[in-house]
Amino acid sequence: MRCRRVSDLSTLGSAAAAVLILLAAGSSAFADFKVHLPDAETGEFELEEVGSYGASGNPLTNNEQSFVHELGYGVNDWWHTELEFETFRDPGPGNHLKFNQLTSENQFVFTEPGEYWLDAGWFWEYGQGLTAGNPSETTFGPTLRKEFLGTINTANIFFEKDFGAHADGHVNFQYAWETRIALGTPVEPGFQAYGTVGPVGKPLPISQQDHRIGPQLFANINDIGPGTLKANGGILFGLTPAEPRYTFRWQLEYELHF
């Protein structure tokens, strides 16, 4: 194949269960709630901000925060690379927002949009942990997109592996899904879903898995100064006890072409 565009309590037992849920939430939360697209464009420079805030009636899963600042560049028509500065606050009382990871992110694209029945690419990133107890990690897997019946559907099928003294030793399965209704208007509706299942071959109990889904709006505004502004955001509803009940997420991307 040619290379082209390539997540009180009254008894001791319930308290222990709550701690397990908290640990699962902290370890499985996404660094950023972002669906990665199989796209690359030569000479495209972008500034991107991805953020989220998780709110919950349960204090153990409340006040999860994530803010990621990104610089991206299209090296050619099959490789897009980004440098990310990731800050994260674990849910629960007493935690603080920390600059916890510096990440190199790469999208390799195998097909041009519409060239085949499926647009396909490969995602790979390496994140260097910067705080005590926070392991380094790598994430990789295919990025797939299909347009049909007036919708644009993108799937990320990812595998994540930690490194270092605090690594769990497992390869964990994650997914992200996006469906956008292609109305051809500046703002279009859709939805996104994110999940962390746990180790490959030995998934976590469903109550400890992280699954979130909810409606989103997508905007594309051309000629904002010298570039294009792309934005999307909305709310994600937690489907298990392991994550906040509500997660508000947003993504702002400003593109310049040289």
C-alpha positions as CSV (number, residue, x, y, z in Angstrom):
1,M,0.0,0.0,0.0
2,R,1.4,3.4,-0.9
3,C,1.8,5.8,2.0
4,R,-0.5,8.8,1.5
5,R,-2.3,11.1,3.8
6,V,-1.5,8.2,6.9
7,S,-10.7,8.4,30.6
8,D,-20.4,9.5,54.3
9,L,-19.9,6.4,52.5
10,S,-21.0,4.7,55.6
11,T,-19.1,1.4,55.7
12,L,-15.6,0.3,55.3
13,G,-16.6,-1.9,52.4
14,S,-18.4,0.9,50.5
15,A,-15.4,3.2,51.1
16,A,-13.0,0.6,49.7
17,A,-15.3,0.3,46.6
18,A,-15.3,4.0,46.2
19,V,-11.5,4.1,46.3
20,L,-11.3,1.5,43.6
21,I,-13.7,3.5,41.5
22,L,-11.6,6.6,42.0
23,L,-8.4,4.7,41.1
24,A,-10.1,3.4,37.9
25,A,-11.3,6.8,37.0
26,G,-7.9,8.4,37.6
27,S,-6.0,5.8,35.6
28,S,-8.5,5.5,32.7
29,A,-9.4,9.2,32.0
30,F,-8.5,10.6,28.7
31,A,-5.8,13.2,28.6
32,D,-7.9,15.0,26.0
33,F,-11.3,14.3,24.6
34,K,-10.5,14.5,20.9
35,V,-11.4,12.4,17.9
36,H,-8.3,12.1,15.7
37,L,-9.0,12.4,11.9
38,P,-7.0,10.6,9.2
39,D,-5.9,13.9,7.6
40,A,-2.6,15.7,6.7
41,E,-2.0,18.7,4.6
42,T,1.4,19.9,3.5
43,G,2.5,23.2,5.1
44,E,-0.5,23.5,7.4
45,F,0.3,25.1,10.8
46,E,-2.2,24.9,13.6
47,L,-2.7,26.2,17.1
48,E,-5.1,24.0,19.1
49,E,-6.7,24.0,22.6
50,V,-8.6,21.0,23.9
51,G,-10.3,21.2,27.3
52,S,-12.8,19.3,29.5
53,Y,-14.4,19.7,32.9
54,G,-16.1,16.8,34.7
55,A,-18.9,17.4,37.2
56,S,-20.6,14.8,39.4
57,G,-22.8,14.4,42.4
58,N,-20.2,12.0,43.7
59,P,-17.3,13.9,45.3
60,L,-14.9,11.1,44.3
61,T,-15.6,11.7,40.6
62,N,-16.1,15.5,40.7
63,N,-14.0,18.3,39.3
64,E,-12.0,16.4,36.8
65,Q,-10.1,18.9,34.6
66,S,-8.0,18.6,31.4
67,F,-6.4,21.4,29.3
68,V,-4.1,20.5,26.4
69,H,-2.2,23.1,24.4
70,E,-1.0,21.9,21.0
71,L,1.2,23.1,18.1
72,G,0.8,21.2,14.9
73,Y,2.4,21.1,11.4
74,G,1.7,19.2,8.2
75,V,5.1,17.9,7.2
76,N,3.7,16.5,3.9
77,D,0.5,15.0,2.6
78,W,0.8,11.9,4.6
79,W,2.3,13.0,8.0
80,H,0.9,15.5,10.5
81,T,2.8,16.0,13.7
82,E,2.0,17.9,16.9
83,L,3.7,18.9,20.2
84,E,1.3,18.9,23.2
85,F,1.5,20.4,26.6
86,E,-0.9,18.5,28.8
87,T,-2.3,19.6,32.1
88,F,-4.7,17.4,34.1
89,R,-6.5,17.4,37.5
90,D,-7.6,14.0,38.8
91,P,-11.2,14.0,40.1
92,G,-11.9,14.0,43.8
93,P,-11.1,16.3,46.7
94,G,-7.6,17.7,47.4
95,N,-6.2,17.3,43.9
96,H,-4.7,20.1,41.8
97,L,-4.2,20.9,38.2
98,K,-0.7,19.8,37.1
99,F,1.4,20.1,34.0
100,N,1.9,16.4,33.8
101,Q,3.0,15.4,30.3
102,L,4.8,16.5,27.2
103,T,3.6,14.6,24.2
104,S,4.7,14.0,20.6
105,E,1.7,13.1,18.5
106,N,1.7,11.9,14.9
107,Q,-0.9,11.1,12.3
108,F,0.1,9.0,9.3
109,V,-2.4,8.9,6.4
110,F,-2.8,6.0,4.0
111,T,-5.5,7.3,1.7
112,E,-6.7,10.6,0.3
113,P,-10.2,11.6,1.3
114,G,-12.8,9.7,-0.8
115,E,-10.1,7.8,-2.7
116,Y,-11.4,4.5,-1.4
117,W,-14.6,3.3,0.4
118,L,-12.9,4.1,3.7
119,D,-10.4,6.8,4.7
120,A,-7.6,5.3,6.7
121,G,-4.7,6.4,8.8
122,W,-2.5,5.4,11.7
123,F,-2.0,7.3,14.9
124,W,1.0,7.2,17.2
125,E,2.0,9.3,20.2
126,Y,4.5,9.2,23.0
127,G,3.9,11.2,26.2
128,Q,6.7,11.9,28.6
129,G,5.4,11.9,32.2
130,L,6.6,15.0,34.1
131,T,5.3,14.5,37.7
132,A,6.0,12.0,40.4
133,G,3.8,8.9,40.0
134,N,2.8,9.7,36.5
135,P,4.2,7.2,34.0
136,S,5.2,7.9,30.5
137,E,3.0,6.3,27.8
138,T,2.5,5.5,24.2
139,T,-0.8,5.3,22.3
140,F,-1.3,3.9,18.8
141,G,-3.9,2.5,16.5
142,P,-5.9,3.1,13.3
143,T,-8.0,6.2,12.5
144,L,-10.9,5.4,10.2
145,R,-13.5,7.6,8.5
146,K,-16.6,6.8,6.4
147,E,-19.2,9.0,4.9
148,F,-22.7,7.6,4.2
149,L,-26.3,8.7,4.4
150,G,-25.4,12.3,4.9
151,T,-23.1,11.6,7.9
152,I,-19.4,11.7,8.5
153,N,-18.3,8.9,10.9
154,T,-14.8,8.6,12.4
155,A,-13.5,5.8,14.6
156,N,-10.3,5.7,16.7
157,I,-9.3,2.2,17.8
158,F,-6.4,2.7,20.2
159,F,-4.0,0.8,22.4
160,E,-2.2,2.4,25.3
161,K,0.9,1.2,27.1
162,D,2.5,2.9,30.1
163,F,6.3,2.9,30.8
164,G,8.4,3.5,34.0
165,A,8.3,2.6,37.7
166,H,4.6,3.4,38.0
167,A,3.4,1.6,34.9
168,D,0.7,-1.0,35.3
169,G,2.3,-3.4,32.8
170,H,-0.8,-3.7,30.6
171,V,-1.8,-2.8,27.1
172,N,-5.1,-1.0,27.5
173,F,-7.9,-0.7,24.9
174,Q,-9.4,2.7,24.2
175,Y,-11.9,4.0,21.6
176,A,-13.3,7.2,20.3
177,W,-16.2,7.7,17.9
178,E,-17.6,10.8,16.1
179,T,-20.7,11.2,13.9
180,R,-21.4,14.5,12.3
181,I,-24.4,15.3,10.2
182,A,-23.1,16.8,7.0
183,L,-25.6,19.7,6.4
184,G,-23.1,21.9,4.6
185,T,-23.8,24.7,7.0
186,P,-21.2,26.6,9.2
187,V,-22.5,24.8,12.3
188,E,-23.4,21.1,12.2
189,P,-24.8,18.8,14.9
190,G,-23.5,15.3,15.8
191,F,-22.3,13.3,18.8
192,Q,-19.1,11.8,20.2
193,A,-18.3,8.7,22.4
194,Y,-15.2,7.8,24.3
195,G,-14.3,4.8,26.3
196,T,-11.5,2.9,28.1
197,V,-12.2,-0.8,28.5
198,G,-9.0,-1.8,30.3
199,P,-6.3,-4.4,29.6
200,V,-6.5,-6.2,26.3
201,G,-7.8,-9.8,27.0
202,K,-8.8,-8.9,30.6
203,P,-11.1,-5.9,30.6
204,L,-12.1,-4.2,33.8
205,P,-15.5,-4.9,35.4
206,I,-18.0,-2.7,33.6
207,S,-18.5,-0.6,36.7
208,Q,-14.8,0.4,36.5
209,Q,-14.7,1.0,32.8
210,D,-14.9,4.6,31.5
211,H,-17.6,5.2,28.9
212,R,-18.9,8.7,27.9
213,I,-21.3,9.8,25.1
214,G,-23.2,12.9,24.2
215,P,-24.2,15.6,21.7
216,Q,-21.8,17.9,20.1
217,L,-21.8,20.9,17.7
218,F,-19.2,21.4,15.0
219,A,-18.3,24.7,13.5
220,N,-16.0,25.7,10.6
221,I,-15.4,29.4,9.9
222,N,-13.2,30.5,7.0
223,D,-11.3,33.7,6.6
224,I,-10.8,34.5,10.3
225,G,-7.7,36.7,9.8
226,P,-5.2,34.8,7.7
227,G,-6.6,31.3,8.6
228,T,-9.6,29.1,9.4
229,L,-11.2,28.5,12.7
230,K,-12.6,25.1,13.5
231,A,-14.4,24.4,16.8
232,N,-16.5,21.7,18.4
233,G,-17.8,21.0,21.8
234,G,-20.7,19.7,23.9
235,I,-21.5,17.5,26.8
236,L,-20.7,13.9,27.5
237,F,-22.8,11.7,29.8
238,G,-20.9,9.2,32.0
239,L,-22.4,5.7,31.6
240,T,-20.7,4.0,34.6
241,P,-19.7,5.0,38.2
242,A,-16.0,5.3,37.2
243,E,-16.3,8.7,35.6
244,P,-18.0,12.1,36.2
245,R,-21.8,12.2,35.6
246,Y,-21.3,15.1,33.1
247,T,-18.2,16.0,31.1
248,F,-18.1,19.4,29.3
249,R,-15.6,19.3,26.5
250,W,-14.4,21.8,23.8
251,Q,-11.8,21.9,21.0
252,L,-10.6,25.1,19.2
253,E,-8.3,24.9,16.3
254,Y,-6.9,27.7,14.2
255,E,-5.3,26.7,10.9
256,L,-2.8,28.6,8.8
257,H,-1.6,27.4,5.4
258,F,1.8,28.3,4.0
